Amino acid sequence: MADGSNMARFEMAAFNCAIVQFEGWDGAMAQFEVVLNRMLGGPLPKKVGDTARHDGWLVIRIAPRRFWLFCDGPPPITDVDPELGCALPLGEGRVRLRLSGRGLKHVLERCVAVDWETLGDARAVQTGLHGVPVLLLRRSGSECDLLVPRSCSKGLTEWIADASGG
């Protein structure tokens, strides 16, 4: 939880998260997407920033040839043909910060360069927070997740808590 007088209007919690990054090679993307679609059990997001839910997994297209798979539990076993692309676990290097409450928009305005009004629910955008690259996932009008590097998570948490206080 964030410290400060706005605690009733803003909450923050940190969680470990299982993330697998999938990337398709240039020239093999169409076939890679067919295989990944089958592996994950549903259609993939079409545009950068779009998301898709499959069996408790959230798939985010973070770049034209790159997807992040978020899992509430352990990530699935993946076997990607090295001729088509690769899979890389990222969870050990990231922390998920869940930000919520009526004061969320106010706090985000002080921390990141994101137009909250035009970013739709279940959309993601990469941005910077105090000079650190982060992925912001809008869950609803009053809740979002920030995926931050583990090595910077303590400092970023303090930065966000300070922003929520005044």
Contacts in CASP RR format, 6 or more apart in sequence:
PFRMAT RR
TARGET T0000
AUTHOR 0000-0000-0000
METHOD contacts of the structure
MODEL  1
MADGSNMARFEMAAFNCAIVQFEGWDGAMAQFEVVLNRMLGGPLPKKVGD
TARHDGWLVIRIAPRRFWLFCDGPPPITDVDPELGCALPLGEGRVRLRLS
GRGLKHVLERCVAVDWETLGDARAVQTGLHGVPVLLLRRSGSECDLLVPR
SCSKGLTEWIADASGG
1 7 0 8 1.000
1 11 0 8 1.000
1 12 0 8 1.000
1 13 0 8 1.000
2 10 0 8 1.000
2 11 0 8 1.000
2 12 0 8 1.000
2 160 0 8 1.000
2 161 0 8 1.000
2 164 0 8 1.000
2 165 0 8 1.000
3 161 0 8 1.000
3 165 0 8 1.000
4 161 0 8 1.000
4 164 0 8 1.000
4 165 0 8 1.000
5 165 0 8 1.000
5 166 0 8 1.000
6 103 0 8 1.000
6 164 0 8 1.000
6 165 0 8 1.000
6 166 0 8 1.000
7 164 0 8 1.000
9 101 0 8 1.000
9 102 0 8 1.000
9 103 0 8 1.000
9 106 0 8 1.000
10 99 0 8 1.000
10 100 0 8 1.000
10 101 0 8 1.000
10 102 0 8 1.000
10 103 0 8 1.000
10 104 0 8 1.000
10 106 0 8 1.000
10 107 0 8 1.000
10 164 0 8 1.000
11 98 0 8 1.000
11 99 0 8 1.000
11 100 0 8 1.000
11 101 0 8 1.000
12 97 0 8 1.000
12 98 0 8 1.000
12 99 0 8 1.000
12 100 0 8 1.000
12 157 0 8 1.000
12 160 0 8 1.000
12 161 0 8 1.000
12 164 0 8 1.000
13 97 0 8 1.000
13 98 0 8 1.000
14 95 0 8 1.000
14 96 0 8 1.000
14 97 0 8 1.000
14 98 0 8 1.000
14 153 0 8 1.000
14 157 0 8 1.000
15 95 0 8 1.000
15 96 0 8 1.000
15 97 0 8 1.000
15 98 0 8 1.000
16 91 0 8 1.000
16 95 0 8 1.000
16 96 0 8 1.000
17 70 0 8 1.000
17 71 0 8 1.000
17 91 0 8 1.000
17 94 0 8 1.000
17 95 0 8 1.000
17 96 0 8 1.000
17 147 0 8 1.000
18 70 0 8 1.000
18 71 0 8 1.000
18 72 0 8 1.000
18 73 0 8 1.000
18 74 0 8 1.000
18 75 0 8 1.000
18 89 0 8 1.000
18 91 0 8 1.000
19 68 0 8 1.000
19 69 0 8 1.000
19 70 0 8 1.000
19 71 0 8 1.000
19 75 0 8 1.000
19 89 0 8 1.000
19 90 0 8 1.000
19 91 0 8 1.000
19 94 0 8 1.000
19 147 0 8 1.000
20 68 0 8 1.000
20 69 0 8 1.000
20 71 0 8 1.000
20 75 0 8 1.000
20 76 0 8 1.000
20 78 0 8 1.000
20 87 0 8 1.000
20 88 0 8 1.000
20 89 0 8 1.000
20 90 0 8 1.000
21 66 0 8 1.000
21 67 0 8 1.000
21 68 0 8 1.000
21 69 0 8 1.000
21 87 0 8 1.000
21 88 0 8 1.000
21 89 0 8 1.000
21 90 0 8 1.000
22 32 0 8 1.000
22 36 0 8 1.000
22 66 0 8 1.000
22 67 0 8 1.000
22 68 0 8 1.000
22 69 0 8 1.000
22 78 0 8 1.000
22 80 0 8 1.000
22 85 0 8 1.000
22 86 0 8 1.000
22 87 0 8 1.000
23 65 0 8 1.000
23 66 0 8 1.000
23 67 0 8 1.000
23 85 0 8 1.000
23 86 0 8 1.000
23 88 0 8 1.000
24 32 0 8 1.000
24 65 0 8 1.000
24 66 0 8 1.000
24 84 0 8 1.000
24 85 0 8 1.000
24 86 0 8 1.000
25 32 0 8 1.000
25 65 0 8 1.000
25 83 0 8 1.000
25 84 0 8 1.000
25 85 0 8 1.000
26 65 0 8 1.000
28 83 0 8 1.000
28 84 0 8 1.000
28 85 0 8 1.000
29 65 0 8 1.000
31 84 0 8 1.000
32 65 0 8 1.000
32 80 0 8 1.000
32 84 0 8 1.000
32 85 0 8 1.000
33 44 0 8 1.000
35 80 0 8 1.000
35 81 0 8 1.000
35 84 0 8 1.000
36 44 0 8 1.000
36 67 0 8 1.000
36 80 0 8 1.000
37 43 0 8 1.000
37 44 0 8 1.000
39 76 0 8 1.000
39 78 0 8 1.000
40 54 0 8 1.000
40 57 0 8 1.000
40 59 0 8 1.000
40 69 0 8 1.000
40 76 0 8 1.000
41 54 0 8 1.000
41 55 0 8 1.000
42 52 0 8 1.000
42 54 0 8 1.000
43 52 0 8 1.000
44 52 0 8 1.000
44 59 0 8 1.000
44 61 0 8 1.000
44 67 0 8 1.000
45 51 0 8 1.000
45 52 0 8 1.000
45 59 0 8 1.000
45 60 0 8 1.000
45 61 0 8 1.000
45 67 0 8 1.000
46 61 0 8 1.000
47 61 0 8 1.000
48 61 0 8 1.000
48 62 0 8 1.000
48 63 0 8 1.000
48 64 0 8 1.000
49 60 0 8 1.000
49 61 0 8 1.000
49 62 0 8 1.000
49 123 0 8 1.000
49 124 0 8 1.000
49 125 0 8 1.000
50 60 0 8 1.000
50 61 0 8 1.000
50 123 0 8 1.000
50 124 0 8 1.000
51 58 0 8 1.000
51 59 0 8 1.000
51 60 0 8 1.000
51 61 0 8 1.000
51 122 0 8 1.000
51 123 0 8 1.000
51 124 0 8 1.000
51 137 0 8 1.000
52 58 0 8 1.000
52 59 0 8 1.000
53 59 0 8 1.000
56 71 0 8 1.000
56 72 0 8 1.000
57 69 0 8 1.000
57 70 0 8 1.000
57 71 0 8 1.000
57 76 0 8 1.000
58 69 0 8 1.000
58 70 0 8 1.000
58 137 0 8 1.000
59 67 0 8 1.000
59 68 0 8 1.000
59 69 0 8 1.000
59 70 0 8 1.000
60 67 0 8 1.000
60 68 0 8 1.000
60 70 0 8 1.000
60 124 0 8 1.000
60 135 0 8 1.000
60 137 0 8 1.000
61 67 0 8 1.000
62 68 0 8 1.000
62 124 0 8 1.000
62 126 0 8 1.000
62 135 0 8 1.000
68 90 0 8 1.000
68 135 0 8 1.000
68 147 0 8 1.000
69 75 0 8 1.000
69 76 0 8 1.000
75 89 0 8 1.000
78 87 0 8 1.000
80 86 0 8 1.000
80 87 0 8 1.000
92 150 0 8 1.000
93 149 0 8 1.000
93 150 0 8 1.000
93 151 0 8 1.000
94 147 0 8 1.000
94 148 0 8 1.000
94 149 0 8 1.000
94 150 0 8 1.000
95 147 0 8 1.000
95 148 0 8 1.000
95 149 0 8 1.000
95 150 0 8 1.000
95 153 0 8 1.000
96 145 0 8 1.000
96 146 0 8 1.000
96 147 0 8 1.000
97 145 0 8 1.000
97 146 0 8 1.000
97 147 0 8 1.000
97 148 0 8 1.000
97 153 0 8 1.000
97 156 0 8 1.000
97 157 0 8 1.000
97 160 0 8 1.000
98 143 0 8 1.000
98 144 0 8 1.000
98 145 0 8 1.000
99 107 0 8 1.000
99 108 0 8 1.000
99 143 0 8 1.000
99 144 0 8 1.000
99 145 0 8 1.000
99 146 0 8 1.000
99 160 0 8 1.000
100 142 0 8 1.000
100 143 0 8 1.000
100 144 0 8 1.000
101 142 0 8 1.000
101 143 0 8 1.000
102 142 0 8 1.000
103 142 0 8 1.000
103 164 0 8 1.000
104 141 0 8 1.000
104 142 0 8 1.000
104 143 0 8 1.000
104 144 0 8 1.000
105 116 0 8 1.000
105 141 0 8 1.000
106 164 0 8 1.000
107 160 0 8 1.000
107 163 0 8 1.000
107 164 0 8 1.000
108 114 0 8 1.000
108 116 0 8 1.000
108 136 0 8 1.000
108 144 0 8 1.000
109 116 0 8 1.000
110 163 0 8 1.000
111 129 0 8 1.000
111 130 0 8 1.000
111 159 0 8 1.000
111 160 0 8 1.000
111 163 0 8 1.000
112 127 0 8 1.000
112 128 0 8 1.000
112 129 0 8 1.000
112 134 0 8 1.000
112 136 0 8 1.000
113 127 0 8 1.000
113 128 0 8 1.000
114 125 0 8 1.000
114 127 0 8 1.000
114 136 0 8 1.000
116 138 0 8 1.000
116 141 0 8 1.000
119 125 0 8 1.000
119 136 0 8 1.000
119 138 0 8 1.000
120 138 0 8 1.000
121 138 0 8 1.000
121 139 0 8 1.000
121 140 0 8 1.000
121 141 0 8 1.000
122 137 0 8 1.000
122 138 0 8 1.000
122 139 0 8 1.000
123 137 0 8 1.000
123 138 0 8 1.000
124 135 0 8 1.000
124 136 0 8 1.000
124 137 0 8 1.000
124 138 0 8 1.000
125 135 0 8 1.000
125 136 0 8 1.000
126 133 0 8 1.000
126 134 0 8 1.000
126 135 0 8 1.000
126 136 0 8 1.000
127 133 0 8 1.000
127 134 0 8 1.000
127 136 0 8 1.000
128 134 0 8 1.000
129 146 0 8 1.000
129 148 0 8 1.000
129 156 0 8 1.000
129 159 0 8 1.000
129 160 0 8 1.000
130 155 0 8 1.000
130 156 0 8 1.000
130 159 0 8 1.000
132 148 0 8 1.000
132 149 0 8 1.000
132 152 0 8 1.000
132 156 0 8 1.000
133 149 0 8 1.000
134 146 0 8 1.000
134 147 0 8 1.000
134 148 0 8 1.000
134 149 0 8 1.000
134 156 0 8 1.000
135 146 0 8 1.000
135 147 0 8 1.000
136 144 0 8 1.000
136 145 0 8 1.000
136 146 0 8 1.000
137 144 0 8 1.000
137 145 0 8 1.000
137 146 0 8 1.000
137 147 0 8 1.000
138 144 0 8 1.000
139 145 0 8 1.000
146 156 0 8 1.000
148 156 0 8 1.000
END
